[in-house]
Amino acid sequence: MNPQTVSELTLAIKSNLETEFGAVWVAGEVSNVSRPPSGHVYFALKDSQASCPAVLWRSSAIRHKFDLKDGMEVIVRGRLTVYPPHGKYQLDAEKVEPKGIGAQELALRQLKEKLLTKGYFDPRRKKALPLFPKRIALVTSPSGAAVRDMLQVLTTRWPLGEIIICPVRVQGEGAAIEIAAMIRLLNRFQADESLKTDIVIVGRGGGSSEDLWCFNEEIIADAIFESKIPIVSAVGHEIDTSISDLVADLHALTPTDAANKIVPDRTEMLQSLRDLRNQIEGAVQNRLEFARHRLDALAGRGTFRRPLTRVRELEERLDELAIRLNRAARRRVDRAGEVLVAVSGRLETLSPLNVLRRGYSLTRTESSTELVRNASSLQPGDRLLTKVASGTILSRVEEIRPDGS
């Protein structure tokens, strides 16, 4: 036998309990409410036979619009956990609602939480509406007041747009299926340019919560979320907010409000264009006036009144530069001549001809250009050419005598 420690047993119970139950909805009476300075709310949830400790953490408590009080009947959504130091389980409450709401309202809240988790309400995924829609689809009842109101607004504000009425039921059993199917059908037509729709209004006029309920069904939320066409939801009156309003790319308060928001006002646009034209004309006129003043100022300058004056000034300047250039060139030539005379004198001093004038001569054999430097390089009978200052002597070697003989 290998017994568990208390900690091991408690942790095993904690793991199994939290895994098995996860999120739960529990109805009961609130008792023993405690609010310490931390901001957490501790209470017990009980009925006639059992009691369950619960805690509403501060992060969740600050989001609730009512205060918990002893004796209040509530429905709590939370998770079961075990607090190991005490070995007790408790309900970590995430949301507390007053008891008495119907099953429909509870289902609506659960659906909202589901879609919120899936990102259906994320503002970042919402598509921008076209500024000037060419084709507008109205997914609504063809006989209701809403469609007449939308047609009147759209044709008055933006007569350039083509309006397509897509008839569907907007209340009762099967209405949600029809609306979702129409949205998907319009999206399938997007591949054909001639059938392409720029924007869709989905909605109806006011009514009871039961009349508007089809716009709270998940099938419509899926169709709107998956649509490639921008969707505007306009369901009921200003105080009504449906699932389709939350998922759509734009929530309009009423069908009339939707029509006003998706198209520009032709009259206002024409006035804006007139104002813009006047602004452009004024700007051009101011620019021309500025250019005219600038031209007059330039024309008044002496350069334009006496254009040859500047030319003559430049010619005079050019003559001065030419004179200075000639002087500099002559100085350079004179200095070069002096250098040349000095170099010529040095070359004259070193010239071999001057050496010959002093009585020296240059001798080579008739058959060679090399000068004779050594008598032993000659043979009797060799013909010699001897260069003196005033000519050349041709002679023949008769005898070679070594030095000193």
For each residue, the residues with C-beta under 8 A, 3 or more apart:
1:
2:
3:
4: 8 9 12
5: 8 9
6: 9 10 87
7: 10 11 84
8: 4 5 11 12
9: 4 5 6 12 13
10: 6 7 13 14 82 84 87
11: 7 8 14 15 84
12: 4 8 9 15 16
13: 9 10 16 17 82 89
14: 10 11 17 18 81 82 84
15: 11 12 18 19
16: 12 13 19 20
17: 13 14 20 21 80 81 82 89
18: 14 15 21 22 79 80 81 82
19: 15 16 22
20: 16 17
21: 17 18 24 79 80
22: 18 19 79 80
23: 77 78 79 94
24: 21 77 78 79 80 91
25: 75 76 77
26: 45 52 75 76 78 91
27: 73 74 75 76 99
28: 45 46 47 52 73 74 76
29: 45 46 47 71 72 73 74
30: 33 43 44 45 68 69 70 71 72 73 74
31: 43 44 45 46 51 70 71
32: 42 43 44 70
33: 30 41 42 43 68 69 70
34: 41 42 43
35: 39 40 41 42
36: 39 40 42
37:
38: 58
39: 35 36 58 61 62
40: 35 36 55 56 57 58 61
41: 33 34 35 55 56 61 68
42: 32 33 34 35 36 53 54 55 56
43: 30 31 32 33 34 53 54 55 56 68
44: 30 31 32 51 52 53 54
45: 26 28 29 30 31 51 52 53 54 74 76 91
46: 28 29 31 50 51 52
47: 28 29 50
48:
49:
50: 46 47
51: 31 44 45 46
52: 26 28 44 45 46 89 90 91
53: 42 43 44 45 88 89 90 91
54: 42 43 44 45 76 78 90 91 92 93
55: 40 41 42 43 90 91 92 93
56: 40 41 42 43 60 61 64 68 93 96
57: 40 60 61 92 93
58: 38 39 40 61 62
59: 62 63
60: 56 57 63 64 93 94 95
61: 39 40 41 56 57 58 64
62: 39 58 59
63: 59 60
64: 56 60 61 67 95 96
65:
66: 98
67: 64
68: 30 33 41 43 56 72 74 96
69: 30 33 72
70: 30 31 32 33
71: 29 30 31
72: 29 30 68 69 98
73: 27 28 29 30 98 99 100
74: 27 28 29 30 45 68 96 97 98 99
75: 25 26 27 96 97 98 99 101 106
76: 25 26 27 28 45 54 91 93 95 96 97
77: 23 24 25 93 94 95 96 97
78: 23 24 26 54 91 92 93 94 95
79: 18 21 22 23 24 91 92 94
80: 17 18 21 22 24 89 90 91 92
81: 14 17 18 89 90 91 92
82: 10 13 14 17 18 87 88 89 90
83: 86 87 88 89 90
84: 7 10 11 14 87
85:
86: 83
87: 6 10 82 83 84
88: 53 82 83
89: 13 17 52 53 80 81 82 83
90: 52 53 54 55 80 81 82 83
91: 24 26 45 52 53 54 55 76 78 79 80 81
92: 54 55 57 78 79 80 81
93: 54 55 56 57 60 76 77 78 96
94: 23 60 77 78 79
95: 60 64 76 77 78
96: 56 64 68 74 75 76 77 93
97: 74 75 76 77 101 109
98: 66 72 73 74 75 101
99: 27 73 74 75
100: 73
101: 75 97 98 105 106
102: 105 106
103: 106 107
104: 107 108 213
105: 101 102 108 109
106: 75 101 102 103 109 110
107: 103 104 110 111
108: 104 105 111 112 216 243
109: 97 105 106 112 113
110: 106 107 113 114
111: 107 108 114 115 216 218 221 243
112: 108 109 115 116 243 246
113: 109 110 116 117
114: 110 111 117 118 218
115: 111 112 118 120 121 218 221 243 246 247
116: 112 113 119 120 121
117: 113 114
118: 114 115
119: 116 122 125
120: 115 116 221 225 246 247
121: 115 116 246 247
122: 119 125 126
123: 126
124:
125: 119 122
126: 122 123 248 249 250
127: 230 249
128: 230 249
129: 133 199 230 232 249 250 261 262
130: 133 198 199 230
131: 264
132: 158 160 263 264
133: 129 130 136 158 161 198 199 262 263
134: 160 161 162 198
135: 161 162 163 164 196 197 198
136: 133 154 161 162 163 164 197 198 199 200 201 262 263
137: 164 166 186 197 199 200 201 229
138: 147 150 151 163 164 165 166 200 201
139: 166 168 179 182 183 186 200 201 202 203
140: 144 146 147 150 165 166 167 168 170 201 202 203 204 255
141: 144 146 147 167 168 169 170 204
142: 147 165 167
143: 147
144: 140 141 147 148 170 204 205
145: 148 149 205
146: 140 141 149 150 203 204 205 234 255
147: 138 140 141 142 143 144 150 151 165 255
148: 144 145 151 152
149: 145 146 152 153 205 255 256 259
150: 138 140 146 147 153 154 201 255 256 258 259
151: 138 147 148 154 155 163
152: 148 149 155 156
153: 149 150 156 157 256 259 260
154: 136 150 151 157 158 161 163 259 263
155: 151 152 158 159 163
156: 152 153 159
157: 153 154 259 260 263 264 265 266
158: 132 133 154 155 161 263 264 265 266
159: 155 156 266
160: 132 134 266
161: 133 134 135 136 154 158 263
162: 134 135 136
163: 135 136 138 151 154 155
164: 135 136 137 138 197
165: 138 140 142 147
166: 137 138 139 140 182 186
167: 140 141 142
168: 139 140 141 175 178 179 182
169: 141 172 174 175 178 179 214
170: 140 141 144 175 179 203 204 214 215
171: 175 204 207 210 211 212 213 214
172: 169 175 214
173:
174: 169 177 178
175: 168 169 170 171 172 178 179 214
176: 179 180 214 215 217 219 220
177: 174 180 181 219
178: 168 169 174 175 181 182
179: 139 168 169 170 175 176 182 183 202 214 215 220 223
180: 176 177 183 184 219 220 222 223
181: 177 178 184 185 223
182: 139 166 168 178 179 185 186
183: 139 179 180 186 187 200 202 220 223 224 227 229 231
184: 180 181 187 188 223 226 227
185: 181 182 188 189
186: 137 139 166 182 183 189 190 197 200 227 229
187: 183 184 190 226 227 228 229
188: 184 185 191
189: 185 186 192 195 196 197
190: 186 187 195 196 197 228 229
191: 188
192: 189 195 196
193: 196
194:
195: 189 190 192
196: 135 189 190 192 193
197: 135 136 137 164 186 189 190 200 229
198: 130 133 134 135 136 229 230
199: 129 130 133 136 137 229 230 231 232 262
200: 136 137 138 139 183 186 197 227 229 230 231 232
201: 136 137 138 139 140 150 232 234 252 255 258 259 262
202: 139 140 179 183 215 220 224 231 232 233 234 235 244 248
203: 139 140 146 170 215 232 233 234 235 244 252 255 258
204: 140 141 144 146 170 171 207 212 215 234 235 236 255
205: 144 145 146 149 236 254 255
206: 236 237 240
207: 171 204 210 211 212 236
208: 211 212
209: 212 213
210: 171 207 213
211: 171 207 208
212: 171 204 207 208 209 215 216 235 236 240 242
213: 104 171 209 210 216 217
214: 169 170 171 172 175 176 179 217 220
215: 170 176 179 202 203 204 212 220 233 235 242 243 244 245
216: 108 111 212 213 220 242 243 244
217: 176 213 214 220 221 243
218: 111 114 115 221 222 243
219: 176 177 180 222 223
220: 176 179 180 183 202 214 215 216 217 223 224 243 244 247
221: 111 115 120 217 218 224 225 243 244 247
222: 180 218 219 225 226
223: 179 180 181 183 184 219 220 226 227
224: 183 202 220 221 227 231 233 244 247 248
225: 120 221 222 247
226: 184 187 222 223
227: 183 184 186 187 200 223 224 230 231
228: 187 190
229: 137 183 186 187 190 197 198 199 200
230: 127 128 129 130 198 199 200 227 249 250
231: 183 199 200 202 224 227 247 248 249 250
232: 129 199 200 201 202 203 248 249 250 251 252 258 261 262
233: 202 203 215 224 242 244 245 247 248 250 251 252 258
234: 146 201 202 203 204 251 252 253 254 255 257 258
235: 202 203 204 212 215 240 242 244 245
236: 204 205 206 207 212 239 240 242 254
237: 206 240 253 254
238: 253 254
239: 236
240: 206 212 235 236 237 245
241: 245 246 251
242: 212 215 216 233 235 236 245 246
243: 108 111 112 115 215 216 217 218 220 221 246 247
244: 202 203 215 216 220 221 224 233 235 247 248
245: 215 233 235 240 241 242 248 251
246: 112 115 120 121 241 242 243 251
247: 115 120 121 220 221 224 225 231 233 243 244
248: 126 202 224 231 232 233 244 245 251
249: 126 127 128 129 230 231 232
250: 126 129 230 231 232 233 258 261 262
251: 232 233 234 241 245 246 248
252: 201 203 232 233 234 255 257 258 261
253: 234 237 238 257
254: 205 234 236 237 238 257 258
255: 140 146 147 149 150 201 203 204 205 234 252 258 259
256: 149 150 153 259 260
257: 234 252 253 254 260 261
258: 150 201 203 232 233 234 250 252 254 255 261 262
259: 149 150 153 154 157 201 255 256 262 263
260: 153 157 256 257 263
261: 129 232 250 252 257 258
262: 129 133 136 199 201 232 250 258 259
263: 132 133 136 154 157 158 161 259 260
264: 131 132 157 158 268 269
265: 157 158 268 269
266: 157 158 159 160 269 270
267: 270 271
268: 264 265 271 272
269: 264 265 266 272 273
270: 266 267 273 274
271: 267 268 274 275
272: 268 269 275 276
273: 269 270 276 277
274: 270 271 277 278
275: 271 272 278 279
276: 272 273 279 280
277: 273 274 280 281
278: 274 275 281 282
279: 275 276 282 283
280: 276 277 283 284
281: 277 278 284 285
282: 278 279 285 286
283: 279 280 286 287
284: 280 281 287 288
285: 281 282 288 289
286: 282 283 289 290
287: 283 284 290 291
288: 284 285 291 292
289: 285 286 292 293
290: 286 287 293 294
291: 287 288 294 295
292: 288 289 295 296
293: 289 290 296 297
294: 290 291 297 298
295: 291 292 298 299
296: 292 293 299 300
297: 293 294 300 301
298: 294 295 301 304
299: 295 296 304 305
300: 296 297 304 305
301: 297 298 304 305
302: 305 306 309
303: 306 307 309 310
304: 298 299 300 301 307
305: 299 300 301 302
306: 302 303 309 310
307: 303 304 310 311
308: 311 312
309: 302 303 306 312 313
310: 303 306 307 313 314
311: 307 308 314 315
312: 308 309 315 316
313: 309 310 316 317
314: 310 311 317 318
315: 311 312 318 319
316: 312 313 319 320
317: 313 314 320 321
318: 314 315 321 322
319: 315 316 322 323
320: 316 317 323 324
321: 317 318 324 325
322: 318 319 325 326
323: 319 320 326 327
324: 320 321 327 328
325: 321 322 328 329
326: 322 323 329 330
327: 323 324 330 331
328: 324 325 331 332
329: 325 326 332 333
330: 326 327 333 334
331: 327 328 334 335
332: 328 329 335 336
333: 329 330 336 337
334: 330 331 337 338
335: 331 332 338 339
336: 332 333 339 340
337: 333 334 340 341
338: 334 335 341 342
339: 335 336 342 343
340: 336 337 343 344
341: 337 338 344 345
342: 338 339 345 346
343: 339 340 346 347
344: 340 341 347 348
345: 341 342 348 349
346: 342 343 349 350
347: 343 344 350 351
348: 344 345 351 354
349: 345 346 354
350: 346 347
351: 347 348 354 355
352: 355 356 362
353: 356 357 389
354: 348 349 351 357 358
355: 351 352 358 360
356: 352 353 359 360 361 362 387 388 389
357: 353 354 389
358: 354 355
359: 356 389
360: 355 356
361: 356 386 387 388 393
362: 352 356 371 386 387
363: 371 372 384 385 386 387
364: 368 369 370 371 372 384 385
365: 368 370 372 378 382 383 384 385
366: 382 383 384 385 394
367: 383
368: 364 365
369: 364
370: 364 365
371: 362 363 364
372: 363 364 365 375 377 378 384
373: 377
374: 377
375: 372 378 400 401 402
376: 400 402
377: 372 373 374
378: 365 372 375 382 384 397 400
379: 382 397 400
380: 397 398 399 400
381: 396 397
382: 365 366 378 379 396 397
383: 365 366 367 394 395 396 397
384: 363 364 365 366 372 378 394 395 396 397
385: 363 364 365 366 392 393 394
386: 361 362 363 392 393 394 395
387: 356 361 362 363 391 392
388: 356 361 391 392 393
389: 353 356 357 359
390:
391: 387 388
392: 385 386 387 388
393: 361 385 386 388
394: 366 383 384 385 386
395: 383 384 386
396: 381 382 383 384
397: 378 379 380 381 382 383 384 400
398: 380
399: 380
400: 375 376 378 379 380 397
401: 375 405
402: 375 376 405
403:
404:
405: 401 402
